[in-house]
């Protein structure tokens, strides 16, 4: 069945594996605070560099089995992902998966992903507080 799938579809199946997704989410939940929008400060933060190295190791370990099934070296795999990414429409789920894979190839791309993740988590916390009645206008006013 997988023989009829495109390279991108096969990656999506592998990337969408629940255990892999859970591992990524669990790892990102331990992300250290990222300095404001000043990337230079973040670039000198050793805890972020260490976190990035761990993230890359997680991605590499997880995708190793996919690379073996495809018969690709790590370099061939990354080249194929870049080519698919560059040829993509930019809006598909597959494109976002490729971005996630390619994030491991640059600290700056990882930092962008990490900032987005922290922003999403902060917004989620605010939404949960509001839903629990801890936020909102007019509360506590007599």
N, C-alpha and C positions, 0 to 999 in steps of 0.2 A: 504493500500500500504506500509506503513512504517513497518508493521509487518514482511515483507520479507527482510527488510534491516538489515545489521549487526549493532552492537552497534557503531562501528566506522563510518559507513555510516550515521547513525542517528545523531551522533555528528557533522559530516561534514555538513550535511544539516542545522543544527541549527547554527553552527559556521559560515557558509557561508552566513547567513542572512545579507542582505545589511545594515540594520540598525545597527546590531551588529558590522560589519566590519567598518562602518563609525564612530561609537562611539569609537572604539579602535584607529583608525587612528587619529581622532580628539584629543583624549586624549594624544597619543604619540607625537603629534605635539607641545605640550606644555612642553615636556621633558626638564628639566633644563640641562645645560652643565654638562658633565661627565668628571671628571679629567682624565688625560692621562691613560696609561695602568696600573697604580698603583691602584689595587683594594682596598688596605688598605685606601687610601685617599677617594675613593668612598664610602667605607664602613662606614666612619665617617661623611659623608655629610648628614646632617639632611634633606636638601631639597630633596635628592634622596630617603631617607627612607620615607618621607611623600608622595612623588610621587608614590613610590612602594605600599604603603598602599592604595592609591587611585586606582591604577591599579588593585590590588587584589579585592578591593570592586567592581569595574566595572565588572571584570570577574565573580566574585561570584554572583552578582545580575543578570547578563545576563544568567548564566547557571542554576540558581535556577529553572526556569520554565522547563528546560530540565530534571533536576534531578527529579522534581515532576512527569513529564510525565512518566519517567522510573521507578518511585517508589523506588528511591534510596536516602539514606541519603548522606550528603556531604562526609562523610568518605568512604562509599561504592562506591560512584561515583569516588573519587580520586583513590581508590584502583583499580577499574576497568580500569581507564585511565592508571595508571602505568603498569598494567598487559598487556593491549593492546599495549602500547608503547614499553615495553620490548620484546614483541613477534613480533613486526613489523619489516619491512625490513630497516627502517631508511631513505628511499628515497621517500616515497609516500607522497602525500598531506595530507593524514590522519595522518601520523607520525608527520608532521610539526604542524598540528592542535593540536595533543596531547601534543607536546612540548610547544605550546602556553598556553594550559590549565595548564600544570604542572609548568610553569614558576612562577605561583602564589604561589607555595609551597616553593620557596626559593629565597632569595634576590640575591644570586649569579647568579642563572639562569636568574632572571629578569635583572640584570646588564649586562649580556652577550647579552640578547635580545636588551636592550636599546642601548648598544654600537653599535650593528649591525644596528639598526634603524638609529642612528645618522650618522654612516658611509654612509649608503644608501642615507640619505637625503643630506649629504655633496656632495656625488658624483653626485646626481641629480642636485644640484645647479651648480656645475662645468659644467656639460653637458649642462644645460640651458644657462649659460653664454657663453659657446663656440658657441652654436647654434645661440645666439643673436649677435654674433660678438664681444663680450667683451673679448674673449680669443683667443688663437691660435697663432701660430708662424708667425712672420713677420708683424703683425699688428702694425701700428704706426711707421714703419721703412721706411725712405725715400730712 
